[in-house]
Structures are given as structure tokens and as C-alpha cells.
């Protein structure tokens, strides 16, 4: 009886001779000593310990797409070319429109500067032309006045009368200086005015024909041709002197 129990029960193995008392002792348990066990798997919680996990079926290989045919390759190439042509045409139109705007702005700026410069040059030319026309007109007027003085010397009578009347009435002494060639004309034509103002007529060779110089205690009246001409040309701004010869 005892021998059969010892054969069927677990075999006792004494601890190693160098082990200390009170320390836990472990040893390898042979498989034949274990009874009623099963292998543990993570998905076997709550299941029967004796059941085995299901075996998964092997994954089927994915089908390989067939290679495109020559016609399909040509169709794809044609479609890619059409897409590239449309994209290039669109980008070309955008670039052309941008260039047109930039070119138009550049031309506008250049034409604006050119028009401003032309306007300034035209204004300067108009001023030069106006000055030339005024100068020529003044020279022509000088010729006319000189011709009138030669043809109608009696005009000096009116000049002398106007000059005497311009003297202040408070003047007591009045002297009229005239050219010797105009003395007789004035003495004859303006005798009444001279007598009324008590003016004295004096010949003066330095006085040019057609004019006179009046001196009085109330002031001086310069009615000489050169003085009156200077007043006229100052208003015109031509600066044509009376004493110069005609061009």
C-alpha cells in the first residue's frame, strides 16, 4: 500500500544541503507530476480552460491589377498632354494680360512725360513768338511815327499844347524848349495857349523834332519823342529804343 501511494503521489525532494532555514525554496516541477492543468492564452478569460483558441484562416493575397494596354497608355498620354496644353494656355493668357497692363502703364508714363515736355516747349515757343511779334510791331510803329513826323511836322503843335496844359495851374513861370525847326510852327499854332499860361517858347537844338520839354516852378513835363516812346514800349515789354535804327 505504501509503495503504491509513493508511486502515485508527488515525489518529495529534500532541499539542498546549503539552504538556510526559513528561506523559500523553489524547484522545477516535472510535467509528469502536474495533473489537471491547461495552457493559458490572453483570449481565454471566462472560457473553458480546456478549449483551444480558434485558428485564423490565412489571408488571401490581394489581386494584382493588370497592366494597362497600349491603347490605354496612349489615352492617358493624350489626356496628360491636353491637361498640360490647357494649363499652359491659361498661364500664357494670364502672363500676356499682365504684360499688356504693364506695357500700357509704361507707355502712359512715357507719353505723359513727353506731353508735359512738349507742352513746356510749346509754351516757351509761344512766348518767344509773341515777344518777336511784339518787337516787330513796335519797330513798325516806330517807323510810322518817324514818317508821320517827317510828313506832318505840324503835329508838334498838338504835343506842345497838351504839355502846357499838363503843367499845374499854380505854376507861375513856364518855359517850353523845342527844336528850332518846330519853333515857328508852335509859335503860330499854339500862340493862344502859350499866352494864356504865360509860357515862354525857347529854341533848343538838343530837342528832337516832334517833341518838347517844359520846365516850371511847379515841375517838369517831358514830352520829348524819346520819353514818350519809352513809356509806350514799357507797356508792350519789347524794349525797342527810339534812338536805334530800324532793323
C-alpha positions as CSV (number, residue, x, y, z in Angstrom):
1,X,0.0,0.0,0.0
2,X,2.7,2.5,1.0
3,X,4.7,1.8,-2.1
4,X,1.8,2.4,-4.4
5,X,1.0,5.7,-2.8
6,X,4.5,6.8,-3.1
7,X,4.5,6.0,-6.8
8,X,1.2,7.8,-7.5
9,X,1.7,10.9,-5.4
10,X,4.2,13.7,-5.9
11,X,7.7,12.9,-5.3
12,X,9.3,14.8,-2.4
13,X,12.7,16.1,-3.0
14,X,14.7,17.4,0.0
15,X,16.1,20.9,-0.1
16,X,19.7,21.5,-0.9
17,X,22.0,20.9,2.0
18,X,23.3,24.6,1.9
19,X,19.9,26.2,2.1
20,X,19.1,28.3,5.2
21,X,16.0,27.6,7.3
22,X,13.1,30.0,6.6
23,X,14.1,30.9,3.1
24,X,11.6,30.0,0.3
25,X,12.6,27.0,-1.7
26,X,11.7,26.6,-5.3
27,X,12.4,23.8,-7.7
28,X,11.4,22.7,-11.3
29,X,8.3,20.6,-11.4
30,X,8.3,17.9,-14.0
31,X,5.4,17.5,-16.3
32,X,4.5,14.1,-15.0
33,X,3.9,15.5,-11.6
34,X,1.3,18.0,-12.8
35,X,-2.3,17.0,-13.1
36,X,-5.4,18.9,-14.3
37,X,-3.7,22.0,-16.0
38,X,-4.2,23.8,-19.3
39,X,-2.2,26.4,-21.2
40,X,-3.3,30.0,-20.7
41,X,-3.9,32.4,-23.6
42,X,-5.0,36.1,-23.3
43,X,-8.3,35.5,-25.0
44,X,-9.3,32.5,-22.8
45,X,-10.7,34.5,-19.8
46,X,-14.1,33.1,-18.8
47,X,-13.9,30.3,-21.4
48,X,-13.5,26.7,-20.7
49,X,-9.8,26.1,-19.9
50,X,-9.8,23.0,-22.0
51,X,-10.8,24.8,-25.2
52,X,-8.2,25.9,-27.7
53,X,-8.3,29.4,-29.4
54,X,-9.7,29.3,-32.9
55,X,-7.2,29.1,-35.7
56,X,-7.3,32.1,-38.1
57,X,-7.5,31.4,-41.7
58,X,-4.6,32.5,-43.8
59,X,-5.2,35.9,-45.5
60,X,-5.9,35.7,-49.2
61,X,-3.4,37.6,-51.4
62,X,-4.7,40.9,-52.9
63,X,-5.4,40.7,-56.6
64,X,-2.8,42.4,-58.7
65,X,-4.2,45.0,-61.2
66,X,-3.5,44.1,-64.8
67,X,-1.0,46.2,-66.7
68,X,-2.7,48.8,-69.0
69,X,-2.8,48.1,-72.6
70,X,-1.1,50.2,-75.3
71,X,-4.3,51.9,-76.2
72,X,-4.9,52.8,-72.6
73,X,-1.3,54.1,-72.3
74,X,-1.9,56.3,-75.4
75,X,-5.2,57.6,-74.0
76,X,-3.5,58.6,-70.7
77,X,-0.6,60.3,-72.5
78,X,-3.1,62.2,-74.7
79,X,-5.1,63.3,-71.7
80,X,-2.0,64.4,-69.9
81,X,-1.0,66.4,-73.0
82,X,-4.4,68.1,-73.2
83,X,-4.2,69.0,-69.5
84,X,-0.7,70.5,-70.0
85,X,-1.9,72.4,-73.0
86,X,-4.9,73.9,-71.2
87,X,-2.7,74.8,-68.2
88,X,-0.1,76.3,-70.4
89,X,-2.6,78.2,-72.5
90,X,-4.3,79.6,-69.3
91,X,-0.9,80.6,-67.8
92,X,0.1,82.2,-71.1
93,X,-3.1,84.3,-71.2
94,X,-2.5,85.5,-67.7
95,X,1.1,86.4,-68.5
96,X,0.0,88.2,-71.7
97,X,-2.6,90.2,-69.8
98,X,-0.1,91.2,-67.2
99,X,2.4,92.2,-69.8
100,X,-0.3,94.3,-71.6
101,X,-1.1,96.1,-68.4
102,X,2.5,96.7,-67.6
103,X,3.3,97.9,-71.1
104,X,0.2,100.2,-71.2
105,X,1.3,101.8,-67.9
106,X,4.9,102.2,-69.2
107,X,3.6,103.8,-72.4
108,X,1.2,106.0,-70.4
109,X,4.1,107.2,-68.2
110,X,6.4,107.8,-71.2
111,X,3.7,109.7,-73.2
112,X,2.8,111.7,-70.1
113,X,6.4,112.9,-69.7
114,X,6.6,113.6,-73.5
115,X,3.4,115.6,-73.5
116,X,4.5,117.6,-70.5
117,X,7.8,118.3,-72.1
118,X,6.1,119.2,-75.4
119,X,3.7,121.5,-73.5
120,X,6.6,123.3,-71.8
121,X,8.4,123.7,-75.1
122,X,5.3,124.9,-76.9
123,X,4.6,127.4,-74.1
124,X,8.2,128.7,-74.4
125,X,7.9,128.8,-78.2
126,X,4.6,130.8,-77.9
127,X,6.3,133.3,-75.6
128,X,9.2,133.7,-78.0
129,X,6.9,134.1,-80.9
130,X,4.7,136.6,-79.0
131,X,7.8,138.6,-78.0
132,X,9.1,138.6,-81.6
133,X,5.7,139.7,-82.9
134,X,5.5,142.5,-80.3
135,X,9.1,143.6,-81.1
136,X,8.4,143.7,-84.9
137,X,5.1,145.5,-84.3
138,X,6.9,148.1,-82.1
139,X,9.6,148.6,-84.8
140,X,6.9,149.1,-87.4
141,X,5.2,151.6,-85.1
142,X,8.5,153.5,-84.7
143,X,8.8,153.7,-88.5
144,X,5.3,155.0,-88.8
145,X,5.8,157.7,-86.1
146,X,9.1,158.8,-87.7
147,X,7.3,159.0,-91.1
148,X,4.4,161.0,-89.6
149,X,6.8,163.5,-88.0
150,X,8.5,164.0,-91.3
151,X,5.4,164.3,-93.4
152,X,3.3,166.2,-90.9
153,X,5.6,168.3,-88.7
154,X,2.6,170.4,-87.6
155,X,1.7,167.5,-85.2
156,X,4.2,169.1,-82.8
157,X,1.7,171.9,-82.1
158,X,-0.8,169.5,-80.5
159,X,2.1,168.0,-78.5
160,X,3.1,171.3,-77.2
161,X,-0.5,172.3,-76.3
162,X,-1.1,169.1,-74.3
163,X,2.3,169.5,-72.5
164,X,1.5,173.1,-71.4
165,X,-2.0,172.1,-70.2
166,X,-0.4,169.3,-68.1
167,X,1.5,171.9,-66.0
168,X,-0.2,172.7,-62.7
169,X,-2.2,175.8,-62.8
170,X,-0.3,177.1,-59.8
171,X,2.9,177.4,-61.9
172,X,4.0,181.0,-62.4
173,X,6.9,180.5,-64.8
174,X,6.7,178.1,-67.7
175,X,9.5,177.6,-70.3
176,X,8.9,175.5,-73.4
177,X,12.0,174.1,-75.1
178,X,11.5,173.0,-78.7
179,X,13.6,172.2,-81.7
180,X,14.5,175.3,-83.7
181,X,12.7,173.8,-86.8
182,X,9.5,173.4,-84.7
183,X,9.7,176.9,-83.1
184,X,7.8,178.7,-85.8
185,X,5.1,176.1,-86.1
186,X,4.4,176.1,-82.3
187,X,4.6,179.9,-82.1
188,X,2.0,180.1,-84.8
189,X,-0.3,177.2,-83.9
190,X,-0.2,177.3,-80.1
191,X,0.0,181.1,-79.5
192,X,-3.3,181.3,-77.6
193,X,-2.3,178.5,-75.2
194,X,1.1,179.9,-74.6
195,X,-0.2,183.4,-74.0
196,X,-3.0,182.1,-71.6
197,X,-0.4,180.4,-69.4
198,X,2.3,182.9,-69.7
199,X,4.7,180.4,-71.3
200,X,7.9,181.3,-72.9
201,X,9.0,179.5,-76.1
202,X,12.7,178.7,-76.4
203,X,14.6,177.0,-79.2
204,X,16.8,174.1,-78.1
205,X,18.8,172.1,-80.7
206,X,19.1,169.1,-78.4
207,X,15.3,168.6,-78.5
208,X,14.4,166.2,-81.3
209,X,11.7,167.4,-83.7
210,X,8.2,166.4,-82.8
211,X,8.7,166.8,-79.0
212,X,9.2,169.4,-76.3
213,X,10.5,169.8,-72.7
214,X,8.6,172.1,-70.3
215,X,10.2,173.5,-67.2
216,X,8.3,175.4,-64.5
217,X,8.5,176.2,-60.8
218,X,5.8,173.5,-60.2
219,X,7.7,170.7,-62.0
220,X,8.9,169.4,-65.3
221,X,6.9,167.8,-68.2
222,X,9.0,165.7,-70.5
223,X,7.1,165.5,-73.9
224,X,10.1,164.6,-76.0
225,X,9.7,161.8,-78.5
226,X,12.2,159.5,-76.8
227,X,10.5,159.8,-73.4
228,X,7.0,159.2,-74.8
229,X,8.3,156.3,-76.8
230,X,9.9,154.7,-73.8
231,X,6.6,154.8,-71.9
232,X,4.8,153.1,-74.8
233,X,7.3,150.3,-75.2
234,X,7.4,149.6,-71.4
235,X,3.7,148.8,-71.6
236,X,4.4,146.4,-74.5
237,X,7.5,144.9,-72.9
238,X,9.5,145.0,-76.1
239,X,12.4,147.3,-75.1
240,X,12.8,148.8,-78.6
241,X,14.7,152.0,-78.1
242,X,13.7,155.1,-80.1
243,X,17.2,156.2,-80.9
244,X,18.2,152.9,-82.6
245,X,17.9,152.5,-86.3
246,X,15.3,150.1,-87.8
247,X,16.5,146.5,-88.4
